[in-house]
Amino acid sequence: MEIKVCVGSACYVKGSHDVIERLQQLIRDYHLEERVILKAAFCLGHCTEAVSVEMEGLIYSVPREGVDDFFKEQVYRRVRTCK
């Protein structure tokens, strides 16, 4: 599974760096390094909804305080069911 986190201006100002760092930590904590690829993207075109995260063709608005919930509800749930 590939996850792209926007690092364009609006997303950067709203904490995309923190979102990336937390997602990296969660991927390590759950031992998903072989199953989840995390990438930075310049702009996903959803600046008003920053921080924008793309996964499986869908765009999510993930504030830095919502990273854990996003990971558990969207990422981990999908990875766990796709073994």
PDB file of N, CA, C and O in Angstrom, chain B, residues numbered from 101:
ATOM      1  N   MET B 101       0.848  -1.163   0.000  1.00  0.00           N
ATOM      2  CA  MET B 101       0.000   0.000   0.000  1.00  0.00           C
ATOM      3  C   MET B 101       0.898   1.233   0.000  1.00  0.00           C
ATOM      4  O   MET B 101       1.908   1.293   0.702  1.00  0.00           O
ATOM      5  N   GLU B 102       0.500   2.214  -0.809  1.00  0.00           N
ATOM      6  CA  GLU B 102       1.261   3.457  -0.884  1.00  0.00           C
ATOM      7  C   GLU B 102       0.450   4.605  -0.294  1.00  0.00           C
ATOM      8  O   GLU B 102      -0.736   4.757  -0.584  1.00  0.00           O
ATOM      9  N   ILE B 103       1.103   5.404   0.529  1.00  0.00           N
ATOM     10  CA  ILE B 103       0.486   6.583   1.133  1.00  0.00           C
ATOM     11  C   ILE B 103       1.323   7.784   0.732  1.00  0.00           C
ATOM     12  O   ILE B 103       2.544   7.784   0.891  1.00  0.00           O
ATOM     13  N   LYS B 104       0.653   8.819   0.204  1.00  0.00           N
ATOM     14  CA  LYS B 104       1.337  10.056  -0.159  1.00  0.00           C
ATOM     15  C   LYS B 104       0.841  11.173   0.745  1.00  0.00           C
ATOM     16  O   LYS B 104      -0.363  11.380   0.898  1.00  0.00           O
ATOM     17  N   VAL B 105       1.782  11.885   1.338  1.00  0.00           N
ATOM     18  CA  VAL B 105       1.456  13.027   2.192  1.00  0.00           C
ATOM     19  C   VAL B 105       1.912  14.290   1.475  1.00  0.00           C
ATOM     20  O   VAL B 105       3.069  14.404   1.071  1.00  0.00           O
ATOM     21  N   CYS B 106       0.998  15.229   1.324  1.00  0.00           N
ATOM     22  CA  CYS B 106       1.310  16.488   0.658  1.00  0.00           C
ATOM     23  C   CYS B 106       2.292  17.297   1.497  1.00  0.00           C
ATOM     24  O   CYS B 106       2.143  17.418   2.713  1.00  0.00           O
ATOM     25  N   VAL B 107       3.297  17.847   0.824  1.00  0.00           N
ATOM     26  CA  VAL B 107       4.252  18.732   1.486  1.00  0.00           C
ATOM     27  C   VAL B 107       4.275  20.107   0.816  1.00  0.00           C
ATOM     28  O   VAL B 107       5.234  20.864   0.960  1.00  0.00           O
ATOM     29  N   GLY B 108       3.204  20.416   0.080  1.00  0.00           N
ATOM     30  CA  GLY B 108       3.070  21.741  -0.516  1.00  0.00           C
ATOM     31  C   GLY B 108       2.902  22.784   0.576  1.00  0.00           C
ATOM     32  O   GLY B 108       2.792  22.445   1.754  1.00  0.00           O
ATOM     33  N   SER B 109       2.882  24.038   0.191  1.00  0.00           N
ATOM     34  CA  SER B 109       2.887  25.152   1.155  1.00  0.00           C
ATOM     35  C   SER B 109       1.797  25.062   2.208  1.00  0.00           C
ATOM     36  O   SER B 109       2.092  25.125   3.402  1.00  0.00           O
ATOM     37  N   ALA B 110       0.539  24.917   1.794  1.00  0.00           N
ATOM     38  CA  ALA B 110      -0.571  24.900   2.758  1.00  0.00           C
ATOM     39  C   ALA B 110      -0.450  23.720   3.715  1.00  0.00           C
ATOM     40  O   ALA B 110      -0.662  23.868   4.919  1.00  0.00           O
ATOM     41  N   CYS B 111      -0.116  22.570   3.191  1.00  0.00           N
ATOM     42  CA  CYS B 111       0.000  21.382   4.041  1.00  0.00           C
ATOM     43  C   CYS B 111       1.219  21.480   4.958  1.00  0.00           C
ATOM     44  O   CYS B 111       1.168  21.068   6.116  1.00  0.00           O
ATOM     45  N   TYR B 112       2.306  22.026   4.433  1.00  0.00           N
ATOM     46  CA  TYR B 112       3.505  22.171   5.255  1.00  0.00           C
ATOM     47  C   TYR B 112       3.228  23.070   6.458  1.00  0.00           C
ATOM     48  O   TYR B 112       3.611  22.757   7.585  1.00  0.00           O
ATOM     49  N   VAL B 113       2.559  24.191   6.199  1.00  0.00           N
ATOM     50  CA  VAL B 113       2.241  25.134   7.280  1.00  0.00           C
ATOM     51  C   VAL B 113       1.339  24.485   8.328  1.00  0.00           C
ATOM     52  O   VAL B 113       1.427  24.802   9.514  1.00  0.00           O
ATOM     53  N   LYS B 114       0.467  23.569   7.880  1.00  0.00           N
ATOM     54  CA  LYS B 114      -0.461  22.925   8.815  1.00  0.00           C
ATOM     55  C   LYS B 114       0.099  21.650   9.436  1.00  0.00           C
ATOM     56  O   LYS B 114      -0.619  20.934  10.134  1.00  0.00           O
ATOM     57  N   GLY B 115       1.383  21.359   9.186  1.00  0.00           N
ATOM     58  CA  GLY B 115       2.025  20.269   9.907  1.00  0.00           C
ATOM     59  C   GLY B 115       2.285  18.982   9.156  1.00  0.00           C
ATOM     60  O   GLY B 115       2.348  17.919   9.773  1.00  0.00           O
ATOM     61  N   SER B 116       2.439  19.041   7.833  1.00  0.00           N
ATOM     62  CA  SER B 116       2.668  17.799   7.089  1.00  0.00           C
ATOM     63  C   SER B 116       3.933  17.077   7.546  1.00  0.00           C
ATOM     64  O   SER B 116       3.981  15.847   7.525  1.00  0.00           O
ATOM     65  N   HIS B 117       4.946  17.815   7.953  1.00  0.00           N
ATOM     66  CA  HIS B 117       6.178  17.176   8.444  1.00  0.00           C
ATOM     67  C   HIS B 117       5.880  16.331   9.689  1.00  0.00           C
ATOM     68  O   HIS B 117       6.389  15.218   9.822  1.00  0.00           O
ATOM     69  N   ASP B 118       5.066  16.855  10.590  1.00  0.00           N
ATOM     70  CA  ASP B 118       4.683  16.102  11.794  1.00  0.00           C
ATOM     71  C   ASP B 118       3.846  14.877  11.438  1.00  0.00           C
ATOM     72  O   ASP B 118       3.992  13.817  12.045  1.00  0.00           O
ATOM     73  N   VAL B 119       2.968  15.034  10.447  1.00  0.00           N
ATOM     74  CA  VAL B 119       2.139  13.906  10.000  1.00  0.00           C
ATOM     75  C   VAL B 119       3.032  12.802   9.445  1.00  0.00           C
ATOM     76  O   VAL B 119       2.843  11.629   9.764  1.00  0.00           O
ATOM     77  N   ILE B 120       3.994  13.171   8.624  1.00  0.00           N
ATOM     78  CA  ILE B 120       4.916  12.186   8.052  1.00  0.00           C
ATOM     79  C   ILE B 120       5.711  11.482   9.151  1.00  0.00           C
ATOM     80  O   ILE B 120       5.825  10.256   9.149  1.00  0.00           O
ATOM     81  N   GLU B 121       6.252  12.246  10.076  1.00  0.00           N
ATOM     82  CA  GLU B 121       7.037  11.635  11.159  1.00  0.00           C
ATOM     83  C   GLU B 121       6.198  10.661  11.978  1.00  0.00           C
ATOM     84  O   GLU B 121       6.670   9.579  12.328  1.00  0.00           O
ATOM     85  N   ARG B 122       4.973  11.031  12.282  1.00  0.00           N
ATOM     86  CA  ARG B 122       4.116  10.147  13.083  1.00  0.00           C
ATOM     87  C   ARG B 122       3.732   8.902  12.290  1.00  0.00           C
ATOM     88  O   ARG B 122       3.729   7.802  12.842  1.00  0.00           O
ATOM     89  N   LEU B 123       3.408   9.052  11.012  1.00  0.00           N
ATOM     90  CA  LEU B 123       3.093   7.881  10.195  1.00  0.00           C
ATOM     91  C   LEU B 123       4.299   6.949  10.106  1.00  0.00           C
ATOM     92  O   LEU B 123       4.141   5.730  10.180  1.00  0.00           O
ATOM     93  N   GLN B 124       5.495   7.503   9.951  1.00  0.00           N
ATOM     94  CA  GLN B 124       6.703   6.670   9.924  1.00  0.00           C
ATOM     95  C   GLN B 124       6.834   5.869  11.217  1.00  0.00           C
ATOM     96  O   GLN B 124       7.151   4.680  11.190  1.00  0.00           O
ATOM     97  N   GLN B 125       6.591   6.523  12.335  1.00  0.00           N
ATOM     98  CA  GLN B 125       6.693   5.849  13.629  1.00  0.00           C
ATOM     99  C   GLN B 125       5.645   4.745  13.764  1.00  0.00           C
ATOM    100  O   GLN B 125       5.953   3.647  14.229  1.00  0.00           O
ATOM    101  N   LEU B 126       4.416   5.034  13.360  1.00  0.00           N
ATOM    102  CA  LEU B 126       3.349   4.030  13.450  1.00  0.00           C
ATOM    103  C   LEU B 126       3.633   2.842  12.538  1.00  0.00           C
ATOM    104  O   LEU B 126       3.388   1.698  12.918  1.00  0.00           O
ATOM    105  N   ILE B 127       4.143   3.101  11.350  1.00  0.00           N
ATOM    106  CA  ILE B 127       4.498   2.014  10.433  1.00  0.00           C
ATOM    107  C   ILE B 127       5.560   1.122  11.078  1.00  0.00           C
ATOM    108  O   ILE B 127       5.481  -0.103  10.981  1.00  0.00           O
ATOM    109  N   ARG B 128       6.545   1.726  11.730  1.00  0.00           N
ATOM    110  CA  ARG B 128       7.567   0.930  12.442  1.00  0.00           C
ATOM    111  C   ARG B 128       6.958   0.189  13.631  1.00  0.00           C
ATOM    112  O   ARG B 128       7.220  -0.998  13.826  1.00  0.00           O
ATOM    113  N   ASP B 129       6.145   0.890  14.424  1.00  0.00           N
ATOM    114  CA  ASP B 129       5.551   0.278  15.619  1.00  0.00           C
ATOM    115  C   ASP B 129       4.713  -0.949  15.287  1.00  0.00           C
ATOM    116  O   ASP B 129       4.692  -1.920  16.043  1.00  0.00           O
ATOM    117  N   TYR B 130       4.020  -0.900  14.148  1.00  0.00           N
ATOM    118  CA  TYR B 130       3.157  -2.008  13.738  1.00  0.00           C
ATOM    119  C   TYR B 130       3.877  -2.983  12.800  1.00  0.00           C
ATOM    120  O   TYR B 130       3.257  -3.906  12.271  1.00  0.00           O
ATOM    121  N   HIS B 131       5.182  -2.783  12.594  1.00  0.00           N
ATOM    122  CA  HIS B 131       6.016  -3.665  11.765  1.00  0.00           C
ATOM    123  C   HIS B 131       5.458  -3.808  10.349  1.00  0.00           C
ATOM    124  O   HIS B 131       5.345  -4.916   9.824  1.00  0.00           O
ATOM    125  N   LEU B 132       5.113  -2.681   9.745  1.00  0.00           N
ATOM    126  CA  LEU B 132       4.513  -2.687   8.411  1.00  0.00           C
ATOM    127  C   LEU B 132       5.450  -2.123   7.343  1.00  0.00           C
ATOM    128  O   LEU B 132       4.997  -1.735   6.267  1.00  0.00           O
ATOM    129  N   GLU B 133       6.734  -2.075   7.627  1.00  0.00           N
ATOM    130  CA  GLU B 133       7.691  -1.491   6.697  1.00  0.00           C
ATOM    131  C   GLU B 133       7.670  -2.159   5.328  1.00  0.00           C
ATOM    132  O   GLU B 133       7.936  -1.505   4.320  1.00  0.00           O
ATOM    133  N   GLU B 134       7.362  -3.437   5.278  1.00  0.00           N
ATOM    134  CA  GLU B 134       7.331  -4.176   4.016  1.00  0.00           C
ATOM    135  C   GLU B 134       5.996  -4.036   3.287  1.00  0.00           C
ATOM    136  O   GLU B 134       5.887  -4.415   2.120  1.00  0.00           O
ATOM    137  N   ARG B 135       4.987  -3.500   3.958  1.00  0.00           N
ATOM    138  CA  ARG B 135       3.645  -3.453   3.368  1.00  0.00           C
ATOM    139  C   ARG B 135       3.130  -2.054   3.097  1.00  0.00           C
ATOM    140  O   ARG B 135       2.189  -1.880   2.323  1.00  0.00           O
ATOM    141  N   VAL B 136       3.734  -1.049   3.727  1.00  0.00           N
ATOM    142  CA  VAL B 136       3.276   0.332   3.560  1.00  0.00           C
ATOM    143  C   VAL B 136       4.443   1.195   3.096  1.00  0.00           C
ATOM    144  O   VAL B 136       5.490   1.251   3.742  1.00  0.00           O
ATOM    145  N   ILE B 137       4.245   1.860   1.974  1.00  0.00           N
ATOM    146  CA  ILE B 137       5.248   2.769   1.427  1.00  0.00           C
ATOM    147  C   ILE B 137       4.747   4.187   1.653  1.00  0.00           C
ATOM    148  O   ILE B 137       3.653   4.542   1.213  1.00  0.00           O
ATOM    149  N   LEU B 138       5.537   4.989   2.332  1.00  0.00           N
ATOM    150  CA  LEU B 138       5.171   6.368   2.638  1.00  0.00           C
ATOM    151  C   LEU B 138       6.002   7.302   1.771  1.00  0.00           C
ATOM    152  O   LEU B 138       7.230   7.224   1.750  1.00  0.00           O
ATOM    153  N   LYS B 139       5.308   8.190   1.052  1.00  0.00           N
ATOM    154  CA  LYS B 139       5.984   9.127   0.159  1.00  0.00           C
ATOM    155  C   LYS B 139       5.482  10.539   0.408  1.00  0.00           C
ATOM    156  O   LYS B 139       4.363  10.740   0.879  1.00  0.00           O
ATOM    157  N   ALA B 140       6.316  11.505   0.087  1.00  0.00           N
ATOM    158  CA  ALA B 140       5.912  12.909   0.104  1.00  0.00           C
ATOM    159  C   ALA B 140       5.476  13.284  -1.309  1.00  0.00           C
ATOM    160  O   ALA B 140       6.057  12.814  -2.288  1.00  0.00           O
ATOM    161  N   ALA B 141       4.461  14.124  -1.413  1.00  0.00           N
ATOM    162  CA  ALA B 141       3.973  14.602  -2.708  1.00  0.00           C
ATOM    163  C   ALA B 141       3.943  16.120  -2.669  1.00  0.00           C
ATOM    164  O   ALA B 141       3.572  16.709  -1.653  1.00  0.00           O
ATOM    165  N   PHE B 142       4.330  16.761  -3.770  1.00  0.00           N
ATOM    166  CA  PHE B 142       4.409  18.215  -3.743  1.00  0.00           C
ATOM    167  C   PHE B 142       3.050  18.852  -3.493  1.00  0.00           C
ATOM    168  O   PHE B 142       2.938  19.699  -2.607  1.00  0.00           O
ATOM    169  N   CYS B 143       2.024  18.482  -4.231  1.00  0.00           N
ATOM    170  CA  CYS B 143       0.694  19.050  -4.002  1.00  0.00           C
ATOM    171  C   CYS B 143      -0.345  18.054  -4.486  1.00  0.00           C
ATOM    172  O   CYS B 143      -0.238  17.512  -5.587  1.00  0.00           O
ATOM    173  N   LEU B 144      -1.338  17.820  -3.665  1.00  0.00           N
ATOM    174  CA  LEU B 144      -2.416  16.904  -4.027  1.00  0.00           C
ATOM    175  C   LEU B 144      -3.667  17.653  -4.468  1.00  0.00           C
ATOM    176  O   LEU B 144      -4.683  17.034  -4.782  1.00  0.00           O
ATOM    177  N   GLY B 145      -3.597  18.986  -4.494  1.00  0.00           N
ATOM    178  CA  GLY B 145      -4.697  19.787  -5.010  1.00  0.00           C
ATOM    179  C   GLY B 145      -5.868  19.995  -4.071  1.00  0.00           C
ATOM    180  O   GLY B 145      -6.947  20.392  -4.511  1.00  0.00           O
ATOM    181  N   HIS B 146      -5.681  19.738  -2.801  1.00  0.00           N
ATOM    182  CA  HIS B 146      -6.745  19.913  -1.807  1.00  0.00           C
ATOM    183  C   HIS B 146      -6.244  20.820  -0.684  1.00  0.00           C
ATOM    184  O   HIS B 146      -6.344  20.484   0.496  1.00  0.00           O
ATOM    185  N   CYS B 147      -5.713  21.955  -1.066  1.00  0.00           N
ATOM    186  CA  CYS B 147      -5.020  22.846  -0.127  1.00  0.00           C
ATOM    187  C   CYS B 147      -5.901  23.328   1.020  1.00  0.00           C
ATOM    188  O   CYS B 147      -5.411  23.524   2.132  1.00  0.00           O
ATOM    189  N   THR B 148      -7.183  23.520   0.770  1.00  0.00           N
ATOM    190  CA  THR B 148      -8.061  24.011   1.840  1.00  0.00           C
ATOM    191  C   THR B 148      -8.328  22.945   2.889  1.00  0.00           C
ATOM    192  O   THR B 148      -8.809  23.251   3.980  1.00  0.00           O
ATOM    193  N   GLU B 149      -8.016  21.686   2.564  1.00  0.00           N
ATOM    194  CA  GLU B 149      -8.268  20.581   3.491  1.00  0.00           C
ATOM    195  C   GLU B 149      -6.977  20.049   4.111  1.00  0.00           C
ATOM    196  O   GLU B 149      -6.950  18.937   4.637  1.00  0.00           O
ATOM    197  N   ALA B 150      -5.929  20.829   4.050  1.00  0.00           N
ATOM    198  CA  ALA B 150      -4.608  20.395   4.506  1.00  0.00           C
ATOM    199  C   ALA B 150      -4.650  19.901   5.953  1.00  0.00           C
ATOM    200  O   ALA B 150      -5.390  20.450   6.770  1.00  0.00           O
ATOM    201  N   VAL B 151      -3.901  18.916   6.264  1.00  0.00           N
ATOM    202  CA  VAL B 151      -2.867  18.192   5.557  1.00  0.00           C
ATOM    203  C   VAL B 151      -3.547  17.109   4.714  1.00  0.00           C
ATOM    204  O   VAL B 151      -4.324  16.307   5.232  1.00  0.00           O
ATOM    205  N   SER B 152      -3.251  17.095   3.423  1.00  0.00           N
ATOM    206  CA  SER B 152      -3.863  16.133   2.518  1.00  0.00           C
ATOM    207  C   SER B 152      -3.015  14.871   2.423  1.00  0.00           C
ATOM    208  O   SER B 152      -1.791  14.926   2.298  1.00  0.00           O
ATOM    209  N   VAL B 153      -3.699  13.736   2.484  1.00  0.00           N
ATOM    210  CA  VAL B 153      -3.042  12.436   2.395  1.00  0.00           C
ATOM    211  C   VAL B 153      -3.804  11.613   1.366  1.00  0.00           C
ATOM    212  O   VAL B 153      -5.029  11.508   1.429  1.00  0.00           O
ATOM    213  N   GLU B 154      -3.070  11.027   0.412  1.00  0.00           N
ATOM    214  CA  GLU B 154      -3.694  10.185  -0.605  1.00  0.00           C
ATOM    215  C   GLU B 154      -3.373   8.729  -0.328  1.00  0.00           C
ATOM    216  O   GLU B 154      -2.227   8.363  -0.067  1.00  0.00           O
ATOM    217  N   MET B 155      -4.415   7.904  -0.389  1.00  0.00           N
ATOM    218  CA  MET B 155      -4.251   6.470  -0.203  1.00  0.00           C
ATOM    219  C   MET B 155      -5.317   5.768  -1.020  1.00  0.00           C
ATOM    220  O   MET B 155      -6.505   6.063  -0.887  1.00  0.00           O
ATOM    221  N   GLU B 156      -4.896   4.844  -1.860  1.00  0.00           N
ATOM    222  CA  GLU B 156      -5.794   4.064  -2.699  1.00  0.00           C
ATOM    223  C   GLU B 156      -6.746   4.946  -3.497  1.00  0.00           C
ATOM    224  O   GLU B 156      -7.932   4.640  -3.620  1.00  0.00           O
ATOM    225  N   GLY B 157      -6.221   6.041  -4.038  1.00  0.00           N
ATOM    226  CA  GLY B 157      -7.002   6.920  -4.891  1.00  0.00           C
ATOM    227  C   GLY B 157      -7.922   7.888  -4.176  1.00  0.00           C
ATOM    228  O   GLY B 157      -8.614   8.672  -4.825  1.00  0.00           O
ATOM    229  N   LEU B 158      -7.945   7.850  -2.867  1.00  0.00           N
ATOM    230  CA  LEU B 158      -8.793   8.752  -2.089  1.00  0.00           C
ATOM    231  C   LEU B 158      -7.927   9.773  -1.360  1.00  0.00           C
ATOM    232  O   LEU B 158      -6.801   9.480  -0.958  1.00  0.00           O
ATOM    233  N   ILE B 159      -8.473  10.981  -1.196  1.00  0.00           N
ATOM    234  CA  ILE B 159      -7.779  12.043  -0.477  1.00  0.00           C
ATOM    235  C   ILE B 159      -8.426  12.212   0.890  1.00  0.00           C
ATOM    236  O   ILE B 159      -9.646  12.326   0.999  1.00  0.00           O
ATOM    237  N   TYR B 160      -7.609  12.227   1.917  1.00  0.00           N
ATOM    238  CA  TYR B 160      -8.070  12.403   3.296  1.00  0.00           C
ATOM    239  C   TYR B 160      -7.467  13.683   3.857  1.00  0.00           C
ATOM    240  O   TYR B 160      -6.349  14.059   3.507  1.00  0.00           O
ATOM    241  N   SER B 161      -8.204  14.339   4.715  1.00  0.00           N
ATOM    242  CA  SER B 161      -7.690  15.481   5.464  1.00  0.00           C
ATOM    243  C   SER B 161      -7.248  14.945   6.820  1.00  0.00           C
ATOM    244  O   SER B 161      -8.068  14.463   7.601  1.00  0.00           O
ATOM    245  N   VAL B 162      -5.946  15.032   7.099  1.00  0.00           N
ATOM    246  CA  VAL B 162      -5.398  14.441   8.314  1.00  0.00           C
ATOM    247  C   VAL B 162      -4.628  15.505   9.102  1.00  0.00           C
ATOM    248  O   VAL B 162      -3.468  15.784   8.802  1.00  0.00           O
ATOM    249  N   PRO B 163      -5.267  16.089  10.095  1.00  0.00           N
ATOM    250  CA  PRO B 163      -4.538  17.043  10.935  1.00  0.00           C
ATOM    251  C   PRO B 163      -3.535  16.293  11.802  1.00  0.00           C
ATOM    252  O   PRO B 163      -3.690  15.096  12.047  1.00  0.00           O
ATOM    253  N   ARG B 164      -2.511  16.995  12.263  1.00  0.00           N
ATOM    254  CA  ARG B 164      -1.466  16.310  13.047  1.00  0.00           C
ATOM    255  C   ARG B 164      -2.036  15.603  14.267  1.00  0.00           C
ATOM    256  O   ARG B 164      -1.523  14.558  14.665  1.00  0.00           O
ATOM    257  N   GLU B 165      -3.092  16.153  14.871  1.00  0.00           N
ATOM    258  CA  GLU B 165      -3.678  15.494  16.046  1.00  0.00           C
ATOM    259  C   GLU B 165      -4.571  14.310  15.667  1.00  0.00           C
ATOM    260  O   GLU B 165      -5.051  13.596  16.547  1.00  0.00           O
ATOM    261  N   GLY B 166      -4.796  14.095  14.373  1.00  0.00           N
ATOM    262  CA  GLY B 166      -5.642  12.991  13.932  1.00  0.00           C
ATOM    263  C   GLY B 166      -4.898  11.854  13.265  1.00  0.00           C
ATOM    264  O   GLY B 166      -5.522  10.945  12.717  1.00  0.00           O
ATOM    265  N   VAL B 167      -3.575  11.885  13.300  1.00  0.00           N
ATOM    266  CA  VAL B 167      -2.780  10.876  12.596  1.00  0.00           C
ATOM    267  C   VAL B 167      -3.023   9.476  13.149  1.00  0.00           C
ATOM    268  O   VAL B 167      -3.205   8.535  12.376  1.00  0.00           O
ATOM    269  N   ASP B 168      -3.029   9.322  14.449  1.00  0.00           N
ATOM    270  CA  ASP B 168      -3.209   7.989  15.038  1.00  0.00           C
ATOM    271  C   ASP B 168      -4.556   7.392  14.645  1.00  0.00           C
ATOM    272  O   ASP B 168      -4.634   6.217  14.286  1.00  0.00           O
ATOM    273  N   ASP B 169      -5.608   8.189  14.710  1.00  0.00           N
ATOM    274  CA  ASP B 169      -6.934   7.699  14.323  1.00  0.00           C
ATOM    275  C   ASP B 169      -6.965   7.328  12.847  1.00  0.00           C
ATOM    276  O   ASP B 169      -7.497   6.279  12.484  1.00  0.00           O
ATOM    277  N   PHE B 170      -6.404   8.175  11.992  1.00  0.00           N
ATOM    278  CA  PHE B 170      -6.343   7.879  10.560  1.00  0.00           C
ATOM    279  C   PHE B 170      -5.609   6.566  10.326  1.00  0.00           C
ATOM    280  O   PHE B 170      -6.076   5.718   9.565  1.00  0.00           O
ATOM    281  N   PHE B 171      -4.470   6.394  10.975  1.00  0.00           N
ATOM    282  CA  PHE B 171      -3.684   5.184  10.787  1.00  0.00           C
ATOM    283  C   PHE B 171      -4.477   3.945  11.199  1.00  0.00           C
ATOM    284  O   PHE B 171      -4.540   2.969  10.451  1.00  0.00           O
ATOM    285  N   LYS B 172      -5.069   3.983  12.367  1.00  0.00           N
ATOM    286  CA  LYS B 172      -5.796   2.808  12.869  1.00  0.00           C
ATOM    287  C   LYS B 172      -7.051   2.515  12.060  1.00  0.00           C
ATOM    288  O   LYS B 172      -7.347   1.356  11.771  1.00  0.00           O
ATOM    289  N   GLU B 173      -7.792   3.561  11.692  1.00  0.00           N
ATOM    290  CA  GLU B 173      -9.073   3.372  11.009  1.00  0.00           C
ATOM    291  C   GLU B 173      -8.937   3.141   9.508  1.00  0.00           C
ATOM    292  O   GLU B 173      -9.759   2.438   8.919  1.00  0.00           O
ATOM    293  N   GLN B 174      -7.929   3.710   8.887  1.00  0.00           N
ATOM    294  CA  GLN B 174      -7.801   3.604   7.435  1.00  0.00           C
ATOM    295  C   GLN B 174      -6.643   2.702   7.005  1.00  0.00           C
ATOM    296  O   GLN B 174      -6.836   1.787   6.205  1.00  0.00           O
ATOM    297  N   VAL B 175      -5.469   2.948   7.520  1.00  0.00           N
ATOM    298  CA  VAL B 175      -4.287   2.212   7.070  1.00  0.00           C
ATOM    299  C   VAL B 175      -4.244   0.808   7.665  1.00  0.00           C
ATOM    300  O   VAL B 175      -4.269  -0.179   6.929  1.00  0.00           O
ATOM    301  N   TYR B 176      -4.181   0.715   8.971  1.00  0.00           N
ATOM    302  CA  TYR B 176      -4.021  -0.592   9.615  1.00  0.00           C
ATOM    303  C   TYR B 176      -5.191  -1.521   9.308  1.00  0.00           C
ATOM    304  O   TYR B 176      -4.998  -2.715   9.078  1.00  0.00           O
ATOM    305  N   ARG B 177      -6.381  -0.980   9.305  1.00  0.00           N
ATOM    306  CA  ARG B 177      -7.563  -1.798   8.993  1.00  0.00           C
ATOM    307  C   ARG B 177      -7.449  -2.415   7.600  1.00  0.00           C
ATOM    308  O   ARG B 177      -7.774  -3.587   7.414  1.00  0.00           O
ATOM    309  N   ARG B 178      -6.993  -1.638   6.627  1.00  0.00           N
ATOM    310  CA  ARG B 178      -6.857  -2.149   5.255  1.00  0.00           C
ATOM    311  C   ARG B 178      -5.718  -3.161   5.145  1.00  0.00           C
ATOM    312  O   ARG B 178      -5.870  -4.211   4.521  1.00  0.00           O
ATOM    313  N   VAL B 179      -4.595  -2.843   5.745  1.00  0.00           N
ATOM    314  CA  VAL B 179      -3.441  -3.748   5.659  1.00  0.00           C
ATOM    315  C   VAL B 179      -3.753  -5.072   6.339  1.00  0.00           C
ATOM    316  O   VAL B 179      -3.393  -6.135   5.834  1.00  0.00           O
ATOM    317  N   ARG B 180      -4.413  -5.010   7.469  1.00  0.00           N
ATOM    318  CA  ARG B 180      -4.744  -6.211   8.229  1.00  0.00           C
ATOM    319  C   ARG B 180      -5.686  -7.131   7.452  1.00  0.00           C
ATOM    320  O   ARG B 180      -5.575  -8.352   7.554  1.00  0.00           O
ATOM    321  N   THR B 181      -6.610  -6.563   6.680  1.00  0.00           N
ATOM    322  CA  THR B 181      -7.576  -7.384   5.948  1.00  0.00           C
ATOM    323  C   THR B 181      -7.053  -7.843   4.593  1.00  0.00           C
ATOM    324  O   THR B 181      -7.706  -8.646   3.926  1.00  0.00           O
ATOM    325  N   CYS B 182      -5.884  -7.352   4.168  1.00  0.00           N
ATOM    326  CA  CYS B 182      -5.325  -7.695   2.855  1.00  0.00           C
ATOM    327  C   CYS B 182      -4.087  -8.565   2.976  1.00  0.00           C
ATOM    328  O   CYS B 182      -3.120  -8.351   2.245  1.00  0.00           O
ATOM    329  N   LYS B 183      -4.087  -9.517   3.856  1.00  0.00           N
ATOM    330  CA  LYS B 183      -2.908 -10.374   4.049  1.00  0.00           C
ATOM    331  C   LYS B 183      -2.784 -11.355   2.972  1.00  0.00           C
ATOM    332  O   LYS B 183      -1.851 -12.157   2.973  1.00  0.00           O
TER     333      LYS B 183
END
